[in-house]
Amino acid sequence: MVHVRGGLLMSLTDSLKKEFCFCPLKGRNKEEVLSNLLSSFASAYGMSEEEEKEALDAVMKREALGSTGLEHGVAIPHAKVDFIHKPVVAIAVGENEIDFSSADGKPTKVYFLVLGSDEHPSEHVQVLSQIAQIARNSTLLNMIRNSRNKDELASIFFS
C-alpha cells in the first residue's frame, strides 16, 4: 500500500474521496467512458441531473479543444463549472483500454476527473499538476492500473 497523503500531494487527497474511486469503469470509447465517469461521480457527489449535464457538457467542450490524454495510459478530463467551489477529483480505472487521443498515441485506462471553479484557479492548476506527477510515477501508476475494484483503488490513496 502506498500512502500519498501528506507533503506534495496533500491538495489532491483533500479533493479526492474514497467514494470518488471507480473501478472498473465501463466504456468502449472516449464518449462512453466520460459519460459513465461523470454519471458515477454525479451520483457519489450528489449532483442534480442539471448539474451532471452541465459538468458533462463542460468536460466534452474542454475535450474538444484538445485531448486531455497524457502519456502512459492516463487522461485528466477536467472542466470548471459554476456549482463546484473547490476542486474535486474522481479517479477511475477503465475496464478496457481505449483510444483517448493521448499524447503518446497509446490507449488509456486511468482517468482522473477534475472539476473546479473560477473561484480557485490556482488550486485547480495545482491538482492538475499533482496528477501529472502521479502519471510519471510508474510504480504508483501500475498499482492504480492493476486495481481490480474500487476498494483496492481507494486503498492506494487512503489507509
C-alpha positions as a Markdown table, in Angstrom:
| # | Residue | x | y | z |
|---|---|---|---|---|
| 1 | Met | 0.0 | 0.0 | 0.0 |
| 2 | Val | 1.3 | 3.4 | -0.9 |
| 3 | His | 0.2 | 6.4 | 1.1 |
| 4 | Val | 0.1 | 9.6 | -0.9 |
| 5 | Arg | -1.5 | 11.7 | 1.8 |
| 6 | Gly | 0.8 | 14.4 | 3.1 |
| 7 | Gly | 3.5 | 16.5 | 1.6 |
| 8 | Leu | 3.2 | 17.5 | -2.0 |
| 9 | Leu | 0.0 | 15.5 | -2.7 |
| 10 | Met | -2.0 | 16.9 | 0.2 |
| 11 | Ser | -4.2 | 19.1 | -2.0 |
| 12 | Leu | -5.0 | 16.1 | -4.3 |
| 13 | Thr | -6.1 | 13.8 | -1.5 |
| 14 | Asp | -8.1 | 16.6 | 0.0 |
| 15 | Ser | -10.0 | 16.9 | -3.3 |
| 16 | Leu | -10.4 | 13.1 | -3.7 |
| 17 | Lys | -12.7 | 11.0 | -1.5 |
| 18 | Lys | -13.0 | 7.2 | -1.3 |
| 19 | Glu | -16.5 | 7.3 | -2.8 |
| 20 | Phe | -15.0 | 9.1 | -5.9 |
| 21 | Cys | -12.9 | 6.0 | -6.8 |
| 22 | Phe | -14.4 | 3.9 | -9.6 |
| 23 | Cys | -13.2 | 0.5 | -10.8 |
| 24 | Pro | -13.9 | -1.0 | -13.2 |
| 25 | Leu | -15.3 | 1.9 | -15.3 |
| 26 | Lys | -17.2 | 0.7 | -18.4 |
| 27 | Gly | -16.9 | 2.2 | -21.8 |
| 28 | Arg | -15.7 | 1.2 | -25.3 |
| 29 | Asn | -14.8 | 4.7 | -26.5 |
| 30 | Lys | -14.0 | 8.2 | -25.1 |
| 31 | Glu | -17.6 | 9.4 | -25.1 |
| 32 | Glu | -18.9 | 6.3 | -23.2 |
| 33 | Val | -16.0 | 6.5 | -20.7 |
| 34 | Leu | -16.6 | 10.2 | -20.0 |
| 35 | Ser | -20.3 | 9.8 | -19.7 |
| 36 | Asn | -20.0 | 6.8 | -17.4 |
| 37 | Leu | -17.4 | 8.6 | -15.3 |
| 38 | Leu | -19.5 | 11.7 | -14.9 |
| 39 | Ser | -22.6 | 9.7 | -14.1 |
| 40 | Ser | -20.8 | 7.7 | -11.4 |
| 41 | Phe | -19.2 | 10.8 | -10.0 |
| 42 | Ala | -22.5 | 12.8 | -10.1 |
| 43 | Ser | -24.2 | 10.0 | -8.1 |
| 44 | Ala | -21.5 | 9.9 | -5.5 |
| 45 | Tyr | -21.2 | 13.7 | -5.2 |
| 46 | Gly | -25.0 | 14.2 | -5.1 |
| 47 | Met | -25.3 | 16.3 | -8.2 |
| 48 | Ser | -28.7 | 17.1 | -9.7 |
| 49 | Glu | -29.5 | 16.0 | -13.2 |
| 50 | Glu | -28.9 | 19.6 | -14.4 |
| 51 | Glu | -25.5 | 19.7 | -12.7 |
| 52 | Glu | -24.5 | 16.4 | -14.2 |
| 53 | Lys | -25.4 | 17.6 | -17.6 |
| 54 | Glu | -23.6 | 20.9 | -17.1 |
| 55 | Ala | -20.5 | 19.0 | -15.9 |
| 56 | Leu | -20.5 | 16.5 | -18.8 |
| 57 | Asp | -21.0 | 19.3 | -21.3 |
| 58 | Ala | -18.1 | 21.3 | -19.8 |
| 59 | Val | -15.8 | 18.3 | -19.9 |
| 60 | Met | -16.8 | 17.5 | -23.5 |
| 61 | Lys | -16.2 | 21.1 | -24.5 |
| 62 | Arg | -12.8 | 21.0 | -22.9 |
| 63 | Glu | -12.0 | 17.7 | -24.6 |
| 64 | Ala | -13.0 | 19.3 | -28.0 |
| 65 | Leu | -10.2 | 21.9 | -27.5 |
| 66 | Gly | -7.7 | 19.1 | -27.3 |
| 67 | Ser | -7.4 | 15.7 | -25.7 |
| 68 | Thr | -6.7 | 15.5 | -22.0 |
| 69 | Gly | -5.0 | 12.2 | -22.6 |
| 70 | Leu | -1.4 | 12.3 | -21.3 |
| 71 | Glu | 1.1 | 9.5 | -21.6 |
| 72 | His | 1.4 | 6.1 | -20.0 |
| 73 | Gly | -2.4 | 5.4 | -20.3 |
| 74 | Val | -3.6 | 8.3 | -18.2 |
| 75 | Ala | -6.1 | 11.0 | -19.0 |
| 76 | Ile | -7.2 | 14.0 | -16.9 |
| 77 | Pro | -10.6 | 15.1 | -18.2 |
| 78 | His | -11.3 | 18.4 | -16.5 |
| 79 | Ala | -13.5 | 21.5 | -16.5 |
| 80 | Lys | -14.7 | 24.4 | -14.5 |
| 81 | Val | -18.4 | 24.6 | -13.5 |
| 82 | Asp | -20.4 | 27.1 | -11.5 |
| 83 | Phe | -21.7 | 24.8 | -8.8 |
| 84 | Ile | -18.3 | 23.5 | -7.7 |
| 85 | His | -16.5 | 25.9 | -5.4 |
| 86 | Lys | -13.2 | 24.0 | -4.7 |
| 87 | Pro | -11.6 | 21.4 | -6.9 |
| 88 | Val | -13.0 | 17.9 | -6.6 |
| 89 | Val | -11.3 | 14.8 | -8.1 |
| 90 | Ala | -12.5 | 11.4 | -9.1 |
| 91 | Ile | -10.3 | 8.5 | -10.2 |
| 92 | Ala | -11.3 | 5.6 | -12.3 |
| 93 | Val | -9.7 | 2.6 | -13.9 |
| 94 | Gly | -11.3 | 1.5 | -17.1 |
| 95 | Glu | -12.5 | -2.0 | -17.8 |
| 96 | Asn | -10.8 | -1.7 | -21.2 |
| 97 | Glu | -8.0 | 0.4 | -22.6 |
| 98 | Ile | -9.4 | 2.8 | -25.2 |
| 99 | Asp | -8.2 | 5.3 | -27.7 |
| 100 | Phe | -8.3 | 8.7 | -26.0 |
| 101 | Ser | -6.1 | 10.6 | -28.5 |
| 102 | Ser | -3.3 | 10.6 | -25.9 |
| 103 | Ala | -0.1 | 12.5 | -26.3 |
| 104 | Asp | 1.9 | 9.3 | -26.8 |
| 105 | Gly | -0.8 | 7.6 | -29.1 |
| 106 | Lys | -1.2 | 4.7 | -26.6 |
| 107 | Pro | -4.5 | 3.6 | -25.2 |
| 108 | Thr | -5.8 | 5.0 | -21.9 |
| 109 | Lys | -7.1 | 3.1 | -18.9 |
| 110 | Val | -6.6 | 5.5 | -15.9 |
| 111 | Tyr | -8.8 | 8.6 | -15.6 |
| 112 | Phe | -8.6 | 11.5 | -13.2 |
| 113 | Leu | -11.7 | 13.7 | -13.4 |
| 114 | Val | -11.1 | 17.2 | -12.1 |
| 115 | Leu | -14.0 | 19.7 | -11.6 |
| 116 | Gly | -13.2 | 23.1 | -10.3 |
| 117 | Ser | -14.4 | 26.7 | -10.5 |
| 118 | Asp | -13.1 | 30.1 | -11.5 |
| 119 | Glu | -13.1 | 31.0 | -7.8 |
| 120 | His | -10.0 | 28.9 | -7.1 |
| 121 | Pro | -7.9 | 28.7 | -10.3 |
| 122 | Ser | -4.6 | 28.2 | -8.6 |
| 123 | Glu | -5.9 | 25.2 | -6.7 |
| 124 | His | -7.3 | 23.7 | -9.9 |
| 125 | Val | -4.0 | 24.0 | -11.6 |
| 126 | Gln | -2.2 | 22.6 | -8.5 |
| 127 | Val | -4.4 | 19.5 | -8.6 |
| 128 | Leu | -3.8 | 19.0 | -12.3 |
| 129 | Ser | 0.0 | 19.3 | -11.7 |
| 130 | Gln | -0.1 | 16.8 | -8.9 |
| 131 | Ile | -2.0 | 14.3 | -11.1 |
| 132 | Ala | 0.6 | 14.8 | -13.8 |
| 133 | Gln | 3.3 | 13.8 | -11.3 |
| 134 | Ile | 1.4 | 10.6 | -10.5 |
| 135 | Ala | 1.2 | 9.9 | -14.2 |
| 136 | Arg | 5.1 | 10.0 | -14.3 |
| 137 | Asn | 5.4 | 7.6 | -11.2 |
| 138 | Ser | 5.5 | 4.2 | -12.9 |
| 139 | Thr | 5.2 | 2.3 | -9.6 |
| 140 | Leu | 2.2 | 4.2 | -8.3 |
| 141 | Leu | 0.6 | 4.2 | -11.8 |
| 142 | Asn | 1.0 | 0.4 | -12.1 |
| 143 | Met | -0.7 | 0.0 | -8.7 |
| 144 | Ile | -3.6 | 2.1 | -9.9 |
| 145 | Arg | -3.9 | 0.4 | -13.2 |
| 146 | Asn | -3.8 | -3.0 | -11.6 |
| 147 | Ser | -6.6 | -2.3 | -9.2 |
| 148 | Arg | -9.4 | -4.9 | -9.5 |
| 149 | Asn | -12.1 | -3.0 | -7.7 |
| 150 | Lys | -12.9 | 0.4 | -6.1 |
| 151 | Asp | -11.7 | -0.8 | -2.6 |
| 152 | Glu | -8.3 | -1.7 | -4.0 |
| 153 | Leu | -8.1 | 1.6 | -5.9 |
| 154 | Ala | -9.1 | 3.6 | -2.8 |
| 155 | Ser | -6.6 | 1.8 | -0.6 |
| 156 | Ile | -3.8 | 3.4 | -2.7 |
| 157 | Phe | -4.8 | 6.8 | -1.6 |
| 158 | Phe | -6.5 | 6.2 | 1.8 |
| 159 | Ser | -5.4 | 4.0 | 4.7 |
